[in-house]
Amino acid sequence: MVSGIRKVPIADKVKKYWIHFYNKNPENQYLLTMNNRDFSGGKGDTAFRSTYWKPFTETLDMKGRHIHETRYTCATLLNEAEIYPAKINRILGHSGKTISESVYTHLDIQELIEAINKI
């Protein structure tokens, strides 16, 4: 089973950046790569942190910040925007806390885009 594969809503205000990454290498299935390799699993995660994340945070004088902090911030901002917990869980990639949420709640990608656009 592959972990972490899901539809991810992209907020309208940042879509242009993702389009830029896509247009840099449209034939590749991954937006961010190192020598056309993906960053999934083991060494890939380490490569992503050292190649992209660490220099990025240092440029912004955010040395020592962890990429997982972006998930905390996203969850907090969605909560403050009064987004339903089921939508927050789906955006963050959580399967759901209850049977109702994980089995019976069907959210399409447009609903998730509308939610992420509220932050």
N, CA, C and O atoms as a MOPAC input file, in Angstrom:
PM7 MOZYME 1SCF
protein

 N      0.83700 1    -1.18700 1     0.00000 1
 C      0.00000 1     0.00000 1     0.00000 1
 C      0.87900 1     1.24500 1     0.00000 1
 O      1.85700 1     1.33200 1     0.74200 1
 N      0.52000 1     2.19000 1    -0.82900 1
 C      1.25800 1     3.43500 1    -0.91500 1
 C      0.64700 1     4.42600 1     0.05100 1
 O     -0.56900 1     4.61600 1     0.07100 1
 N      1.47400 1     5.04600 1     0.83900 1
 C      1.00500 1     6.01300 1     1.83000 1
 C      1.15500 1     7.42100 1     1.28000 1
 O      2.10700 1     7.72200 1     0.56000 1
 N      0.19800 1     8.28400 1     1.62800 1
 C      0.31900 1     9.69100 1     1.29600 1
 C     -0.13600 1    10.06900 1    -0.09900 1
 O      0.02500 1    11.22300 1    -0.49800 1
 N     -0.70400 1     9.12900 1    -0.86000 1
 C     -1.18300 1     9.45900 1    -2.19800 1
 C     -2.63800 1     9.88300 1    -2.07200 1
 O     -3.49200 1     9.09500 1    -1.66600 1
 N     -2.91300 1    11.13300 1    -2.42400 1
 C     -4.26900 1    11.65100 1    -2.32000 1
 C     -4.38600 1    12.91300 1    -3.16300 1
 O     -3.38600 1    13.47600 1    -3.60800 1
 N     -5.61800 1    13.34500 1    -3.37300 1
 C     -5.85700 1    14.61900 1    -4.03600 1
 C     -5.66700 1    15.71100 1    -2.99700 1
 O     -6.24100 1    15.65200 1    -1.91000 1
 N     -4.86600 1    16.69700 1    -3.33400 1
 C     -4.55900 1    17.77500 1    -2.40800 1
 C     -5.09800 1    19.07800 1    -2.98900 1
 O     -4.72300 1    19.46700 1    -4.09500 1
 N     -5.97800 1    19.75300 1    -2.24500 1
 C     -6.49100 1    21.02800 1    -2.76300 1
 C     -5.40200 1    22.09600 1    -2.70300 1
 O     -4.67500 1    22.20600 1    -1.71600 1
 N     -5.30400 1    22.86800 1    -3.76000 1
 C     -4.31900 1    23.94300 1    -3.81500 1
 C     -5.07400 1    25.26700 1    -3.79000 1
 O     -5.94400 1    25.51500 1    -4.62500 1
 N     -4.73600 1    26.10000 1    -2.83700 1
 C     -5.39800 1    27.40200 1    -2.70000 1
 C     -5.12100 1    28.25600 1    -3.92700 1
 O     -4.02600 1    28.23300 1    -4.48900 1
 N     -6.13300 1    29.00600 1    -4.32700 1
 C     -5.99900 1    29.86200 1    -5.50100 1
 C     -4.80800 1    30.80900 1    -5.38700 1
 O     -4.12700 1    31.07100 1    -6.37900 1
 N     -4.54800 1    31.33200 1    -4.16500 1
 C     -3.48500 1    32.32500 1    -4.01200 1
 C     -2.07800 1    31.75300 1    -4.17500 1
 O     -1.13100 1    32.52500 1    -4.32800 1
 N     -1.90600 1    30.44000 1    -4.14900 1
 C     -0.57600 1    29.84800 1    -4.35200 1
 C     -0.50500 1    28.97200 1    -5.60600 1
 O      0.54800 1    28.41600 1    -5.91800 1
 N     -1.59600 1    28.85400 1    -6.30200 1
 C     -1.63900 1    27.98500 1    -7.48600 1
 C     -0.57800 1    28.36000 1    -8.51700 1
 O     -0.00200 1    27.48300 1    -9.16100 1
 N     -0.31700 1    29.66500 1    -8.67700 1
 C      0.66200 1    30.09400 1    -9.68200 1
 C      2.05500 1    29.52600 1    -9.40800 1
 O      2.81900 1    29.28000 1   -10.34200 1
 N      2.38900 1    29.31800 1    -8.13300 1
 C      3.70200 1    28.75000 1    -7.80300 1
 C      3.77700 1    27.28300 1    -8.20300 1
 O      4.80100 1    26.83000 1    -8.71600 1
 N      2.70600 1    26.54300 1    -7.97300 1
 C      2.67900 1    25.13400 1    -8.35600 1
 C      2.68100 1    24.97500 1    -9.87000 1
 O      3.28100 1    24.03700 1   -10.39600 1
 N      2.01800 1    25.87900 1   -10.56600 1
 C      2.04100 1    25.86400 1   -12.03000 1
 C      3.46500 1    26.11500 1   -12.51500 1
 O      3.92500 1    25.48000 1   -13.46300 1
 N      4.15400 1    27.03700 1   -11.86500 1
 C      5.55900 1    27.31100 1   -12.21200 1
 C      6.41300 1    26.04600 1   -12.07600 1
 O      7.18300 1    25.71500 1   -12.97800 1
 N      6.27700 1    25.33600 1   -10.94100 1
 C      7.04500 1    24.09700 1   -10.75400 1
 C      6.69000 1    23.06100 1   -11.81600 1
 O      7.56700 1    22.37600 1   -12.34200 1
 N      5.41200 1    22.95000 1   -12.12700 1
 C      4.97300 1    21.99100 1   -13.14700 1
 C      5.57500 1    22.34400 1   -14.50800 1
 O      6.08400 1    21.46900 1   -15.20900 1
 N      5.51900 1    23.60800 1   -14.87800 1
 C      6.00500 1    24.03100 1   -16.19200 1
 C      7.51900 1    23.88100 1   -16.34300 1
 O      8.02300 1    23.83200 1   -17.46500 1
 N      8.24500 1    23.80800 1   -15.23500 1
 C      9.68400 1    23.59900 1   -15.30900 1
 C     10.01200 1    22.21900 1   -15.87100 1
 O     11.05500 1    22.04600 1   -16.50000 1
 N      9.14100 1    21.23700 1   -15.65600 1
 C      9.41100 1    19.87300 1   -16.09100 1
 C      8.08800 1    19.10800 1   -16.24600 1
 O      7.82300 1    18.18600 1   -15.47500 1
 N      7.25800 1    19.47400 1   -17.22700 1
 C      5.90800 1    18.91700 1   -17.32800 1
 C      5.84800 1    17.41600 1   -17.60700 1
 O      4.82700 1    16.78500 1   -17.33200 1
 N      6.90400 1    16.84000 1   -18.14000 1
 C      6.87600 1    15.40600 1   -18.42400 1
 C      7.15300 1    14.55200 1   -17.18800 1
 O      6.96700 1    13.33600 1   -17.22500 1
 N      7.59700 1    15.17600 1   -16.09500 1
 C      7.88300 1    14.44200 1   -14.87000 1
 C      6.62300 1    14.37300 1   -14.01600 1
 O      5.88700 1    15.35500 1   -13.92600 1
 N      6.36600 1    13.23800 1   -13.39100 1
 C      5.16200 1    13.09800 1   -12.57500 1
 C      5.28400 1    13.78500 1   -11.21800 1
 O      4.29300 1    13.89200 1   -10.49500 1
 N      6.47400 1    14.25000 1   -10.85900 1
 C      6.68800 1    14.91700 1    -9.58000 1
 C      7.00100 1    16.39100 1    -9.80100 1
 O      7.71000 1    16.74700 1   -10.74100 1
 N      6.46900 1    17.24500 1    -8.93100 1
 C      6.73600 1    18.67400 1    -9.06200 1
 C      8.13000 1    19.03600 1    -8.59800 1
 O      8.79900 1    19.85300 1    -9.23100 1
 N      8.57900 1    18.44500 1    -7.50600 1
 C      9.91300 1    18.70500 1    -6.98200 1
 C     10.73200 1    17.43300 1    -7.08600 1
 O     10.33400 1    16.38400 1    -6.57900 1
 N     11.86600 1    17.52800 1    -7.73700 1
 C     12.73000 1    16.36200 1    -7.88900 1
 C     14.18400 1    16.75900 1    -7.68700 1
 O     14.53700 1    17.93800 1    -7.68000 1
 N     14.99600 1    15.75700 1    -7.52800 1
 C     16.43500 1    15.94800 1    -7.51400 1
 C     16.97900 1    14.95600 1    -8.53300 1
 O     16.91900 1    13.74500 1    -8.31700 1
 N     17.49900 1    15.45700 1    -9.62100 1
 C     17.98100 1    14.60200 1   -10.71400 1
 C     16.87000 1    13.67900 1   -11.21100 1
 O     17.10400 1    12.50400 1   -11.49200 1
 N     15.65800 1    14.22800 1   -11.31700 1
 C     14.46900 1    13.50300 1   -11.79300 1
 C     14.09200 1    12.30600 1   -10.93000 1
 O     13.44000 1    11.38200 1   -11.41500 1
 N     14.49100 1    12.30600 1    -9.65900 1
 C     14.05900 1    11.28200 1    -8.71000 1
 C     13.05200 1    11.92100 1    -7.77200 1
 O     13.15300 1    13.10400 1    -7.44800 1
 N     12.08800 1    11.13400 1    -7.34000 1
 C     11.14500 1    11.69500 1    -6.37600 1
 C     11.77900 1    11.69400 1    -4.99000 1
 O     12.85700 1    11.13300 1    -4.78900 1
 N     11.11300 1    12.31600 1    -4.05600 1
 C     11.63500 1    12.44500 1    -2.70300 1
 C     10.92500 1    11.51500 1    -1.72500 1
 O     10.94100 1    11.76400 1    -0.51900 1
 N     10.30600 1    10.45400 1    -2.22000 1
 C      9.52300 1     9.59700 1    -1.32700 1
 C     10.40600 1     8.60000 1    -0.59000 1
 O     11.28500 1     7.96400 1    -1.17000 1
 N     10.14100 1     8.48400 1     0.71300 1
 C     10.76800 1     7.44900 1     1.53100 1
 C     12.24700 1     7.63000 1     1.79600 1
 O     12.98600 1     8.16800 1     0.97200 1
 N     12.65900 1     7.17500 1     2.94800 1
 C     14.06400 1     7.06400 1     3.34400 1
 C     14.95300 1     8.19700 1     2.90800 1
 O     14.79600 1     9.33200 1     3.35800 1
 N     15.89300 1     7.89000 1     2.02600 1
 C     16.87200 1     8.86800 1     1.58100 1
 C     16.22900 1    10.04100 1     0.86600 1
 O     16.76000 1    11.15100 1     0.89000 1
 N     15.06600 1     9.79900 1     0.21800 1
 C     14.37100 1    10.88400 1    -0.47500 1
 C     13.95300 1    11.98200 1     0.47100 1
 O     14.09900 1    13.16300 1     0.15800 1
 N     13.42600 1    11.60100 1     1.64600 1
 C     13.02600 1    12.59700 1     2.63500 1
 C     14.21600 1    13.41300 1     3.08900 1
 O     14.13000 1    14.63600 1     3.20600 1
 N     15.31700 1    12.74800 1     3.34400 1
 C     16.53300 1    13.43500 1     3.76900 1
 C     17.02000 1    14.35200 1     2.65600 1
 O     17.43800 1    15.47900 1     2.91800 1
 N     16.96800 1    13.87600 1     1.41500 1
 C     17.40200 1    14.68900 1     0.27700 1
 C     16.53200 1    15.93400 1     0.14100 1
 O     17.04400 1    17.02300 1    -0.11900 1
 N     15.22800 1    15.78100 1     0.31400 1
 C     14.33700 1    16.94000 1     0.22100 1
 C     14.68200 1    17.96800 1     1.29500 1
 O     14.78800 1    19.16200 1     1.01500 1
 N     14.85500 1    17.49600 1     2.51600 1
 C     15.15900 1    18.42800 1     3.61400 1
 C     16.48100 1    19.16000 1     3.36500 1
 O     16.55800 1    20.37500 1     3.54600 1
 N     17.50600 1    18.43700 1     2.95600 1
 C     18.81900 1    19.07000 1     2.79300 1
 C     18.91400 1    19.89600 1     1.50500 1
 O     19.58600 1    20.92700 1     1.48100 1
 N     18.24600 1    19.44900 1     0.43600 1
 C     18.35900 1    20.12400 1    -0.85100 1
 C     17.42300 1    21.32000 1    -0.98200 1
 O     17.79400 1    22.34400 1    -1.55500 1
 N     16.21300 1    21.18900 1    -0.45100 1
 C     15.21700 1    22.24700 1    -0.63500 1
 C     14.82500 1    22.95400 1     0.66400 1
 O     14.90100 1    24.17900 1     0.75700 1
 N     14.40900 1    22.17900 1     1.65800 1
 C     13.82000 1    22.78500 1     2.84900 1
 C     14.82800 1    23.61300 1     3.64800 1
 O     14.55500 1    24.76500 1     3.98600 1
 N     15.98800 1    23.03300 1     3.95000 1
 C     16.97000 1    23.74600 1     4.76900 1
 C     17.41700 1    25.05000 1     4.10300 1
 O     17.38800 1    26.08900 1     4.76200 1
 N     17.82700 1    25.05000 1     2.83800 1
 C     18.20900 1    26.32600 1     2.21200 1
 C     17.05100 1    27.32400 1     2.15800 1
 O     17.25600 1    28.52600 1     2.32700 1
 N     15.83800 1    26.82700 1     1.92300 1
 C     14.66900 1    27.69800 1     1.87400 1
 C     14.45500 1    28.40400 1     3.20800 1
 O     14.27200 1    29.62100 1     3.24700 1
 N     14.47900 1    27.64600 1     4.29800 1
 C     14.24700 1    28.25000 1     5.61300 1
 C     15.38700 1    29.17700 1     6.02100 1
 O     15.15800 1    30.18600 1     6.68700 1
 N     16.60300 1    28.84400 1     5.62900 1
 C     17.73400 1    29.71600 1     5.95400 1
 C     17.64400 1    31.04300 1     5.20000 1
 O     17.99000 1    32.09500 1     5.74000 1
 N     17.18200 1    30.98900 1     3.95800 1
 C     17.00700 1    32.20300 1     3.16400 1
 C     16.01500 1    33.14700 1     3.83100 1
 O     16.16600 1    34.36700 1     3.76700 1
 N     15.00200 1    32.57400 1     4.47200 1
 C     13.96600 1    33.37200 1     5.13500 1
 C     14.27400 1    33.62100 1     6.60800 1
 O     13.41100 1    34.08100 1     7.35500 1
 N     15.49300 1    33.31900 1     7.02300 1
 C     15.91200 1    33.47800 1     8.42300 1
 C     14.99800 1    32.68400 1     9.35900 1
 O     14.59400 1    33.16100 1    10.41900 1
 N     14.68400 1    31.45500 1     8.93000 1
 C     13.83000 1    30.55800 1     9.71500 1
 C     14.59300 1    29.27300 1    10.05000 1
 O     14.00200 1    28.19600 1    10.12000 1
 N     15.87700 1    29.39100 1    10.25200 1
 C     16.72700 1    28.23000 1    10.51100 1
 C     16.16400 1    27.39400 1    11.66700 1
 O     15.75000 1    27.93400 1    12.69300 1
 N     16.15500 1    26.09300 1    11.48600 1
 C     15.69100 1    25.18700 1    12.52800 1
 C     14.20000 1    24.88400 1    12.47500 1
 O     13.69700 1    24.12600 1    13.30400 1
 N     13.48400 1    25.46400 1    11.51100 1
 C     12.05400 1    25.19100 1    11.38500 1
 C     11.87200 1    23.85800 1    10.67200 1
 O     12.65300 1    23.50900 1     9.78600 1
 N     10.86100 1    23.13000 1    11.05200 1
 C     10.60500 1    21.80800 1    10.47800 1
 C      9.41500 1    21.86600 1     9.53300 1
 O      8.45200 1    22.59100 1     9.78100 1
 N      9.48600 1    21.10400 1     8.45500 1
 C      8.43300 1    21.13900 1     7.45200 1
 C      7.07800 1    20.70900 1     8.02700 1
 O      6.03300 1    21.15300 1     7.55000 1
 N      7.09300 1    19.85800 1     9.03500 1
 C      5.82900 1    19.41100 1     9.62200 1
 C      5.08200 1    20.56400 1    10.30100 1
 O      3.86900 1    20.48900 1    10.49600 1
 N      5.79400 1    21.61200 1    10.65400 1
 C      5.15100 1    22.77900 1    11.25500 1
 C      4.13300 1    23.40400 1    10.30600 1
 O      3.17800 1    24.03900 1    10.75300 1
 N      4.32700 1    23.23200 1     9.01400 1
 C      3.37100 1    23.77300 1     8.05000 1
 C      2.01300 1    23.09400 1     8.19900 1
 O      0.97700 1    23.72000 1     7.97400 1
 N      2.01300 1    21.80900 1     8.58000 1
 C      0.75300 1    21.09400 1     8.80000 1
 C      0.04000 1    21.63200 1    10.03700 1
 O     -1.18300 1    21.77600 1    10.03300 1
 N      0.79300 1    21.92800 1    11.09500 1
 C      0.18500 1    22.50700 1    12.30200 1
 C     -0.45800 1    23.85100 1    11.97100 1
 O     -1.58200 1    24.13800 1    12.38200 1
 N      0.27100 1    24.65800 1    11.22800 1
 C     -0.23700 1    25.97900 1    10.85900 1
 C     -1.48800 1    25.85600 1    10.00200 1
 O     -2.47700 1    26.55000 1    10.23900 1
 N     -1.44800 1    24.98400 1     9.01600 1
 C     -2.60500 1    24.78800 1     8.13900 1
 C     -3.81800 1    24.34500 1     8.95200 1
 O     -4.90300 1    24.90200 1     8.78700 1
 N     -3.65500 1    23.36000 1     9.82100 1
 C     -4.76400 1    22.86600 1    10.64600 1
 C     -5.32500 1    23.97100 1    11.52700 1
 O     -6.54100 1    24.10000 1    11.67000 1
 N     -4.44300 1    24.76300 1    12.11400 1
 C     -4.87300 1    25.85400 1    12.98900 1
 C     -5.65300 1    26.90800 1    12.20900 1
 O     -6.71000 1    27.35600 1    12.65300 1
 N     -5.13700 1    27.30300 1    11.05100 1
 C     -5.81400 1    28.31700 1    10.24700 1
 C     -7.16800 1    27.82200 1     9.74400 1
 O     -8.13200 1    28.58700 1     9.71200 1
 N     -7.25000 1    26.55800 1     9.35300 1
 C     -8.53100 1    25.99700 1     8.91500 1
 C     -9.52800 1    25.97600 1    10.06700 1
 O    -10.70500 1    26.28900 1     9.88500 1
 N     -9.05500 1    25.60800 1    11.24100 1
 C     -9.91700 1    25.58700 1    12.41900 1
 C    -10.42500 1    27.00000 1    12.73600 1
 O    -11.60600 1    27.19300 1    13.02600 1
 N     -9.52500 1    27.97800 1    12.67800 1
 C     -9.92100 1    29.36900 1    12.94300 1
 C    -10.91300 1    29.88400 1    11.89800 1
 O    -11.71900 1    30.76700 1    12.19200 1
 N    -10.85900 1    29.33300 1    10.67400 1
 C    -11.79600 1    29.71600 1     9.61600 1
 C    -13.10800 1    28.93300 1     9.73200 1
 O    -13.97800 1    29.03300 1     8.86700 1
 N    -13.24000 1    28.15300 1    10.81100 1
 C    -14.44500 1    27.37000 1    11.10800 1
 C    -14.77600 1    26.34300 1    10.02100 1
 O    -15.93600 1    26.15500 1     9.65400 1
 N    -13.73400 1    25.69100 1     9.52000 1
 C    -13.90000 1    24.60600 1     8.56000 1
 C    -14.23200 1    23.33700 1     9.34300 1
 O    -13.64500 1    23.08000 1    10.39300 1
 N    -15.17100 1    22.55000 1     8.83100 1
 C    -15.55400 1    21.31000 1     9.49900 1
 C    -14.34300 1    20.39900 1     9.69400 1
 O    -13.50000 1    20.29100 1     8.80400 1
 N    -14.25400 1    19.74500 1    10.84900 1
 C    -13.12200 1    18.83900 1    11.11900 1
 C    -12.92700 1    17.76700 1    10.04600 1
 O    -11.79000 1    17.40300 1     9.74700 1
 N    -14.00200 1    17.26000 1     9.46800 1
 C    -13.86200 1    16.23700 1     8.42100 1
 C    -13.08500 1    16.77900 1     7.22900 1
 O    -12.28300 1    16.06400 1     6.62700 1
 N    -13.32300 1    18.04300 1     6.88900 1
 C    -12.60000 1    18.65400 1     5.77100 1
 C    -11.13400 1    18.89000 1     6.14100 1
 O    -10.23700 1    18.67800 1     5.32600 1
 N    -10.90700 1    19.32600 1     7.36600 1
 C     -9.52300 1    19.53300 1     7.82500 1
 C     -8.75700 1    18.21400 1     7.75400 1
 O     -7.63900 1    18.16800 1     7.23900 1
 N     -9.35400 1    17.15200 1     8.26800 1
 C     -8.69600 1    15.83900 1     8.23600 1
 C     -8.39500 1    15.40300 1     6.81800 1
 O     -7.31500 1    14.87400 1     6.55500 1
 N     -9.31900 1    15.61200 1     5.90200 1
 C     -9.10900 1    15.18900 1     4.51800 1
 C     -8.01000 1    16.01600 1     3.87300 1
 O     -7.18000 1    15.47000 1     3.14700 1
 N     -7.98600 1    17.32100 1     4.12000 1
 C     -6.94500 1    18.17800 1     3.54900 1
 C     -5.56900 1    17.76900 1     4.07100 1
 O     -4.59500 1    17.75900 1     3.31800 1
 N     -5.48900 1    17.43400 1     5.35300 1
 C     -4.20600 1    17.03800 1     5.94300 1
 C     -3.83100 1    15.58900 1     5.63600 1
 O     -2.72400 1    15.15000 1     5.94800 1
 N     -4.74900 1    14.85600 1     5.02700 1
 C     -4.44300 1    13.48100 1     4.65000 1
 C     -4.75100 1    12.46100 1     5.71600 1
 O     -4.29000 1    11.32200 1     5.63800 1
 N     -5.53000 1    12.85200 1     6.71900 1
 C     -5.93400 1    11.90300 1     7.75600 1
 C     -7.15100 1    11.13600 1     7.26400 1
 O     -8.01200 1    11.69400 1     6.58400 1
 N     -7.22100 1     9.85900 1     7.60700 1
 C     -8.30000 1     9.02100 1     7.09100 1
 C     -9.63600 1     9.30800 1     7.75600 1
 O    -10.67600 1     8.98600 1     7.18300 1
 N     -9.64500 1     9.88500 1     8.90900 1
 C    -10.89200 1    10.18100 1     9.60700 1
 C    -10.87300 1     9.59700 1    10.99400 1
 O    -10.26100 1     8.55700 1    11.23800 1
 N    -11.54700 1    10.27200 1    11.90300 1
 C    -11.53300 1     9.82900 1    13.28500 1
 C    -12.69300 1     8.90500 1    13.61800 1
 O    -12.62500 1     8.14100 1    14.58100 1
 N    -13.74900 1     8.97100 1    12.83200 1
 C    -14.92000 1     8.14700 1    13.11000 1
 C    -15.33000 1     7.39300 1    11.85700 1
 O    -14.89900 1     7.72400 1    10.75200 1
 N    -16.15900 1     6.38700 1    12.03500 1
 C    -16.69200 1     5.63900 1    10.87800 1
 C    -17.46600 1     6.59200 1     9.98300 1
 O    -17.32700 1     6.55000 1     8.76000 1
 N    -18.29000 1     7.45800 1    10.59100 1
 C    -19.06700 1     8.41000 1     9.78800 1
 C    -18.15700 1     9.26800 1     8.92600 1
 O    -18.43400 1     9.50000 1     7.74900 1
 N    -17.07100 1     9.73400 1     9.52200 1
 C    -16.16300 1    10.61500 1     8.79200 1
 C    -15.37700 1     9.87000 1     7.72500 1
 O    -15.25200 1    10.35700 1     6.60200 1
 N    -14.84800 1     8.70100 1     8.05300 1
 C    -13.97300 1     8.00900 1     7.11700 1
 C    -14.72200 1     7.18700 1     6.07000 1
 O    -14.19000 1     6.94400 1     4.98700 1
 N    -15.94200 1     6.75600 1     6.37100 1
 C    -16.67600 1     5.89700 1     5.43500 1
 C    -17.84000 1     6.62500 1     4.77200 1
 O    -18.02800 1     6.51500 1     3.56000 1
 N    -18.60500 1     7.35100 1     5.53800 1
 C    -19.86100 1     7.89900 1     5.03000 1
 C    -19.79500 1     9.35200 1     4.57400 1
 O    -20.70600 1     9.82700 1     3.89700 1
 N    -18.74000 1    10.05600 1     4.93400 1
 C    -18.60800 1    11.44700 1     4.52000 1
 C    -17.83400 1    11.50400 1     3.21300 1
 O    -16.66300 1    11.13200 1     3.15200 1
 N    -18.50100 1    11.97300 1     2.17600 1
 C    -17.86000 1    12.07800 1     0.86100 1
 C    -17.64800 1    13.55000 1     0.54100 1
 O    -18.60100 1    14.32300 1     0.44500 1
 N    -16.40200 1    13.91800 1     0.38100 1
 C    -16.05000 1    15.29700 1     0.07600 1
 C    -15.35800 1    15.32400 1    -1.27600 1
 O    -14.37600 1    14.61300 1    -1.49000 1
 N    -15.86400 1    16.13900 1    -2.18300 1
 C    -15.18400 1    16.22300 1    -3.47000 1
 C    -14.08500 1    17.28200 1    -3.40200 1
 O    -14.03200 1    18.08000 1    -2.46600 1
 N    -13.23400 1    17.27500 1    -4.38300 1
 C    -12.06800 1    18.15000 1    -4.37400 1
 C    -12.47000 1    19.62000 1    -4.37600 1
 O    -11.77400 1    20.44500 1    -3.78400 1
 N    -13.57800 1    19.96600 1    -5.03000 1
 C    -14.00900 1    21.36900 1    -5.06000 1
 C    -14.36000 1    21.86500 1    -3.65600 1
 O    -14.06100 1    23.01000 1    -3.31700 1
 N    -14.98400 1    21.02400 1    -2.84300 1
 C    -15.29100 1    21.40900 1    -1.46300 1
 C    -14.00800 1    21.67200 1    -0.66300 1
 O    -13.94900 1    22.59000 1     0.15400 1
 N    -12.98700 1    20.85100 1    -0.91400 1
 C    -11.72100 1    21.03200 1    -0.21200 1
 C    -10.99000 1    22.29000 1    -0.68700 1
 O    -10.34700 1    22.97600 1     0.10800 1
 N    -11.09100 1    22.58600 1    -1.97400 1
 C    -10.48600 1    23.82200 1    -2.51100 1
 C    -11.16900 1    25.03200 1    -1.88200 1
 O    -10.50100 1    25.98800 1    -1.48700 1
 N    -12.49800 1    24.99500 1    -1.78900 1
 C    -13.22800 1    26.10900 1    -1.16300 1
 C    -12.79800 1    26.28300 1     0.28300 1
 O    -12.67400 1    27.41000 1     0.76200 1
 N    -12.56800 1    25.18000 1     0.98300 1
 C    -12.12900 1    25.25100 1     2.38000 1
 C    -10.73000 1    25.85300 1     2.49700 1
 O    -10.50200 1    26.74000 1     3.31900 1
 N     -9.80400 1    25.37900 1     1.68800 1
 C     -8.41800 1    25.86900 1     1.77800 1
 C     -8.32800 1    27.33400 1     1.34500 1
 O     -7.44400 1    28.06300 1     1.79600 1
 N     -9.24400 1    27.76400 1     0.46700 1
 C     -9.24800 1    29.16700 1     0.03900 1
 C     -9.70200 1    30.11500 1     1.14200 1
 O     -9.54800 1    31.32900 1     1.00500 1
 N    -10.24900 1    29.59900 1     2.21700 1
 C    -10.70600 1    30.45900 1     3.31200 1
 C     -9.57800 1    30.88100 1     4.24700 1
 O     -9.79200 1    31.66700 1     5.17000 1
 N     -8.38800 1    30.36300 1     4.00800 1
 C     -7.25200 1    30.77500 1     4.86000 1
 C     -6.25800 1    31.60000 1     4.06200 1
 O     -5.24100 1    32.03500 1     4.60200 1

